[in-house]
Each structure stands twice: as C-alpha cells, then as structure tokens.
Amino acid sequence: VFLLIVIIVSATFSIRFAKKIAEPKQ
C-alpha cells in the first residue's frame, strides 16, 4: 500500500514539475 502512495505522489510531482518548466517559456 505504501508503495502505491509513493508512486502517486511522485507522479503528481513530476506532472507539476513538468508544467512549471513548460509554462514560463510562453
């Protein structure tokens, strides 16, 4: 169960981090 939480959190963080990089260039 703990592993599932880690995967979800890291996936969410990765998406937010990617958006942060993509946005400012506009």
PyMOL Python script that loads the backbone (N, CA, C, O; Angstrom):
from pymol import cmd

cmd.read_pdbstr("""\
ATOM      1  N   VAL A   1       0.849  -1.206   0.000  1.00  0.00           N
ATOM      2  CA  VAL A   1       0.000   0.000   0.000  1.00  0.00           C
ATOM      3  C   VAL A   1       0.878   1.248   0.000  1.00  0.00           C
ATOM      4  O   VAL A   1       0.604   2.213  -0.714  1.00  0.00           O
ATOM      5  N   PHE A   2       1.936   1.217   0.809  1.00  0.00           N
ATOM      6  CA  PHE A   2       2.819   2.386   0.901  1.00  0.00           C
ATOM      7  C   PHE A   2       3.463   2.700  -0.445  1.00  0.00           C
ATOM      8  O   PHE A   2       3.623   3.863  -0.814  1.00  0.00           O
ATOM      9  N   LEU A   3       3.829   1.644  -1.171  1.00  0.00           N
ATOM     10  CA  LEU A   3       4.466   1.835  -2.470  1.00  0.00           C
ATOM     11  C   LEU A   3       3.527   2.557  -3.427  1.00  0.00           C
ATOM     12  O   LEU A   3       3.957   3.403  -4.212  1.00  0.00           O
ATOM     13  N   LEU A   4       2.243   2.219  -3.357  1.00  0.00           N
ATOM     14  CA  LEU A   4       1.258   2.855  -4.233  1.00  0.00           C
ATOM     15  C   LEU A   4       1.207   4.356  -3.965  1.00  0.00           C
ATOM     16  O   LEU A   4       1.142   5.160  -4.894  1.00  0.00           O
ATOM     17  N   ILE A   5       1.237   4.723  -2.688  1.00  0.00           N
ATOM     18  CA  ILE A   5       1.206   6.144  -2.320  1.00  0.00           C
ATOM     19  C   ILE A   5       2.435   6.860  -2.866  1.00  0.00           C
ATOM     20  O   ILE A   5       2.330   7.970  -3.386  1.00  0.00           O
ATOM     21  N   VAL A   6       3.588   6.232  -2.749  1.00  0.00           N
ATOM     22  CA  VAL A   6       4.828   6.837  -3.243  1.00  0.00           C
ATOM     23  C   VAL A   6       4.750   7.061  -4.750  1.00  0.00           C
ATOM     24  O   VAL A   6       5.175   8.103  -5.248  1.00  0.00           O
ATOM     25  N   ILE A   7       4.213   6.092  -5.469  1.00  0.00           N
ATOM     26  CA  ILE A   7       4.094   6.212  -6.930  1.00  0.00           C
ATOM     27  C   ILE A   7       3.164   7.366  -7.296  1.00  0.00           C
ATOM     28  O   ILE A   7       3.474   8.160  -8.184  1.00  0.00           O
ATOM     29  N   ILE A   8       2.030   7.455  -6.614  1.00  0.00           N
ATOM     30  CA  ILE A   8       1.060   8.518  -6.911  1.00  0.00           C
ATOM     31  C   ILE A   8       1.665   9.891  -6.626  1.00  0.00           C
ATOM     32  O   ILE A   8       1.527  10.814  -7.428  1.00  0.00           O
ATOM     33  N   VAL A   9       2.335  10.021  -5.484  1.00  0.00           N
ATOM     34  CA  VAL A   9       2.928  11.307  -5.108  1.00  0.00           C
ATOM     35  C   VAL A   9       4.011  11.720  -6.096  1.00  0.00           C
ATOM     36  O   VAL A   9       4.050  12.869  -6.535  1.00  0.00           O
ATOM     37  N   SER A  10       4.883  10.790  -6.442  1.00  0.00           N
ATOM     38  CA  SER A  10       5.967  11.130  -7.371  1.00  0.00           C
ATOM     39  C   SER A  10       5.423  11.438  -8.760  1.00  0.00           C
ATOM     40  O   SER A  10       5.965  12.293  -9.461  1.00  0.00           O
ATOM     41  N   ALA A  11       4.366  10.755  -9.162  1.00  0.00           N
ATOM     42  CA  ALA A  11       3.761  11.024 -10.468  1.00  0.00           C
ATOM     43  C   ALA A  11       3.155  12.425 -10.479  1.00  0.00           C
ATOM     44  O   ALA A  11       3.330  13.177 -11.438  1.00  0.00           O
ATOM     45  N   THR A  12       2.442  12.768  -9.410  1.00  0.00           N
ATOM     46  CA  THR A  12       1.839  14.101  -9.312  1.00  0.00           C
ATOM     47  C   THR A  12       2.915  15.178  -9.321  1.00  0.00           C
ATOM     48  O   THR A  12       2.771  16.201  -9.989  1.00  0.00           O
ATOM     49  N   PHE A  13       3.997  14.945  -8.574  1.00  0.00           N
ATOM     50  CA  PHE A  13       5.093  15.906  -8.504  1.00  0.00           C
ATOM     51  C   PHE A  13       5.749  16.071  -9.865  1.00  0.00           C
ATOM     52  O   PHE A  13       6.102  17.181 -10.264  1.00  0.00           O
ATOM     53  N   SER A  14       5.912  14.957 -10.579  1.00  0.00           N
ATOM     54  CA  SER A  14       6.545  15.007 -11.902  1.00  0.00           C
ATOM     55  C   SER A  14       5.710  15.839 -12.868  1.00  0.00           C
ATOM     56  O   SER A  14       6.245  16.628 -13.646  1.00  0.00           O
ATOM     57  N   ILE A  15       4.386  15.654 -12.809  1.00  0.00           N
ATOM     58  CA  ILE A  15       3.495  16.402 -13.701  1.00  0.00           C
ATOM     59  C   ILE A  15       3.564  17.896 -13.381  1.00  0.00           C
ATOM     60  O   ILE A  15       3.678  18.722 -14.287  1.00  0.00           O
ATOM     61  N   ARG A  16       3.494  18.238 -12.107  1.00  0.00           N
ATOM     62  CA  ARG A  16       3.541  19.653 -11.720  1.00  0.00           C
ATOM     63  C   ARG A  16       4.885  20.269 -12.083  1.00  0.00           C
ATOM     64  O   ARG A  16       4.953  21.418 -12.518  1.00  0.00           O
ATOM     65  N   PHE A  17       5.952  19.500 -11.902  1.00  0.00           N
ATOM     66  CA  PHE A  17       7.290  19.989 -12.211  1.00  0.00           C
ATOM     67  C   PHE A  17       7.433  20.225 -13.710  1.00  0.00           C
ATOM     68  O   PHE A  17       8.022  21.219 -14.134  1.00  0.00           O
ATOM     69  N   ALA A  18       6.897  19.312 -14.505  1.00  0.00           N
ATOM     70  CA  ALA A  18       6.969  19.442 -15.965  1.00  0.00           C
ATOM     71  C   ALA A  18       6.178  20.664 -16.422  1.00  0.00           C
ATOM     72  O   ALA A  18       6.623  21.399 -17.303  1.00  0.00           O
ATOM     73  N   LYS A  19       5.013  20.880 -15.828  1.00  0.00           N
ATOM     74  CA  LYS A  19       4.200  22.047 -16.188  1.00  0.00           C
ATOM     75  C   LYS A  19       4.926  23.335 -15.819  1.00  0.00           C
ATOM     76  O   LYS A  19       4.868  24.318 -16.558  1.00  0.00           O
ATOM     77  N   LYS A  20       5.602  23.332 -14.689  1.00  0.00           N
ATOM     78  CA  LYS A  20       6.341  24.527 -14.259  1.00  0.00           C
ATOM     79  C   LYS A  20       7.417  24.882 -15.275  1.00  0.00           C
ATOM     80  O   LYS A  20       7.670  26.060 -15.526  1.00  0.00           O
ATOM     81  N   ILE A  21       8.044  23.883 -15.853  1.00  0.00           N
ATOM     82  CA  ILE A  21       9.098  24.130 -16.842  1.00  0.00           C
ATOM     83  C   ILE A  21       8.485  24.584 -18.174  1.00  0.00           C
ATOM     84  O   ILE A  21       9.034  25.452 -18.853  1.00  0.00           O
ATOM     85  N   ALA A  22       7.370  24.003 -18.532  1.00  0.00           N
ATOM     86  CA  ALA A  22       6.755  24.283 -19.833  1.00  0.00           C
ATOM     87  C   ALA A  22       6.089  25.663 -19.865  1.00  0.00           C
ATOM     88  O   ALA A  22       6.134  26.343 -20.890  1.00  0.00           O
ATOM     89  N   GLU A  23       5.482  26.075 -18.773  1.00  0.00           N
ATOM     90  CA  GLU A  23       4.708  27.321 -18.765  1.00  0.00           C
ATOM     91  C   GLU A  23       5.521  28.596 -19.025  1.00  0.00           C
ATOM     92  O   GLU A  23       5.166  29.364 -19.919  1.00  0.00           O
ATOM     93  N   PRO A  24       6.595  28.844 -18.274  1.00  0.00           N
ATOM     94  CA  PRO A  24       7.293  30.137 -18.372  1.00  0.00           C
ATOM     95  C   PRO A  24       7.800  30.486 -19.768  1.00  0.00           C
ATOM     96  O   PRO A  24       8.018  31.661 -20.063  1.00  0.00           O
ATOM     97  N   LYS A  25       7.991  29.495 -20.627  1.00  0.00           N
ATOM     98  CA  LYS A  25       8.531  29.788 -21.954  1.00  0.00           C
ATOM     99  C   LYS A  25       7.513  30.474 -22.859  1.00  0.00           C
ATOM    100  O   LYS A  25       7.883  31.029 -23.893  1.00  0.00           O
ATOM    101  N   GLN A  26       6.247  30.443 -22.487  1.00  0.00           N
ATOM    102  CA  GLN A  26       5.225  31.034 -23.353  1.00  0.00           C
ATOM    103  C   GLN A  26       5.277  32.551 -23.362  1.00  0.00           C
ATOM    104  O   GLN A  26       4.478  33.192 -24.045  1.00  0.00           O
TER     105      GLN A  26
END
""", "prot")
cmd.dss("prot")
cmd.show_as("cartoon", "prot")
cmd.util.cbc("prot")
cmd.orient("prot")
